[in-house]
Amino acid sequence: MLNDKTILITGGTGSFGNHFTSYVLQHYKPKKIIIYSRDEFKQFQMRNRLMEYDSIMRYFIGDVRDEARMRRAFEGVDYVIHAAALKQVPACEYNPNEAIKTNIHGAMNVIEAALDTSVKRVVALSTDKAVNPVNLYGGTKLVSDKLFIAANAYSGFKDTRFAIVRYGNVAGSRGSVIPFFHSLVEAGETELPITDLEMTRFWISLEQGVELVIKALAESKGGETFIAKIPSFKITDLAKAILPGCTMKEVGIREGEKLHEVMITKEDSLHTYEYSKHFVIYPHMSWWTEKNAVPGGRPVMRGFEYSSGTNSQWLSVDDLQELLQKVFEL
Ligand SMILES: NC(=O)c1ccc[n+]([C@@H]2O[C@H](COP(=O)([O-])OP(=O)(O)OC[C@H]3O[C@@H](n4cnc5c(N)ncnc54)[C@H](OP(=O)(O)O)[C@@H]3O)[C@@H](O)[C@H]2O)c1
């Protein structure tokens, strides 16, 4: 479905954007892939890495806060993936105005530019932190999600549709617990700090995130939130996998952190369908009807919650060791 299409990725030089671009270049024959981001050096590095695809790749310097620039960049684009964001919890907390400008105003600008230029599909990346948010990053992403869902009502006779893909911390991503534990082990520590011995998280790889975005592009009829079915792990098992025999010190949960990740709330359960490999939360909007649901799913039980703490799939210490090897091969 991406063959002969023009795809634009806001934040295309980030972890997701790099992985998505490589995946699409390997599996499809797109007409053009446009990377839209601010820093010329990251674009230079990406261009060097993908030199063999230079005839397909375009690198636009631009800010998602700049609507006019985005409208120009979106001309002739079929699909937009909106990945640009400020996403470090402490940075957003300390610089709330900047988080609002990039994550909320940026989302509004993506919507306006996509509608004005008749983009066919927009998929915006969301996070578990947008679910019952306890920090500003999550708060801004919640607003962004709501904007994208509501935008489906404005497309009128145009075929522009907006959907969301939500996932939690990507295994090994910058600032996450895996590189943190690794840096401690490399520094010779034998004791690892654990925020809470009960803490759990979901495990998702960048590849799974990319595949879900492609599924959303293919299946979205507008307003859906796509969520992958993925396993959970205990933070204590991750510590054992990274440093077998380590001692652990409980240091207390940090500001803006949750004990368990939640991807679907009990309230969402009323609008959620389960599929073999993922869930979809359908919009709770007057314009949505059940005939828009992707075939092959069934409604989840009322009161169902998709939380890393009560998941049915779990990774053992051995599973984690195997997966960690793959993360560090990348
Ligand atoms: N990584 C995770 O664990 C995770 C988990 C759940 C959800 N997500 C979501 O997935 C998306 C992508 O995350 P990621 O890990 O790829 O992030 P990342 O590696 O930090 O990349 C962010 C990208 O956004 C660009 N960017 C930042 N501010 C921008 C602006 N104002 N205008 C244009 N581009 C801007 C950055 O490039 P420049 O600085 O050059 O502009 C960079 O290309 C985000 O929406 C994030 O909320 C990530």
The ligand as an ORCA input file, in Angstrom:
! r2SCAN-3c Opt
* xyz 0 1
  N      10.634      6.522     22.247
  C       9.662      6.040     23.001
  O       9.913      5.256     23.914
  C       8.226      6.440     22.726
  C       7.206      5.788     23.424
  C       5.874      6.136     23.174
  C       5.590      7.124     22.242
  N       6.597      7.775     21.597
  C       6.240      8.845     20.645
  O       6.813      8.527     19.388
  C       7.180      9.723     18.709
  C       8.604      9.598     18.189
  O       9.466      9.360     19.266
  P      11.021      9.136     19.040
  O      11.467      8.174     20.070
  O      11.309      8.882     17.617
  O      11.575     10.593     19.447
  P      13.011     11.191     19.196
  O      13.993     10.145     18.875
  O      13.284     12.140     20.325
  O      12.796     12.082     17.867
  C      12.026     13.249     17.888
  C      12.054     13.849     16.494
  O      11.233     15.006     16.472
  C      11.966     16.105     15.897
  N      11.424     17.323     16.478
  C      11.390     17.687     17.779
  N      10.802     18.879     17.911
  C      10.416     19.254     16.650
  C       9.758     20.394     16.131
  N       9.354     21.383     16.928
  N       9.536     20.470     14.801
  C       9.944     19.470     13.970
  N      10.581     18.358     14.413
  C      10.815     18.282     15.737
  C      13.425     15.808     16.224
  O      14.337     16.392     15.326
  P      14.888     17.877     15.511
  O      15.298     18.014     16.928
  O      16.002     17.973     14.528
  O      13.762     18.786     15.124
  C      13.423     14.296     16.016
  O      13.521     14.036     14.636
  C       6.917     10.866     19.665
  O       5.690     11.457     19.328
  C       6.800     10.204     21.023
  O       5.922     10.924     21.867
  C       7.911      7.440     21.803
*
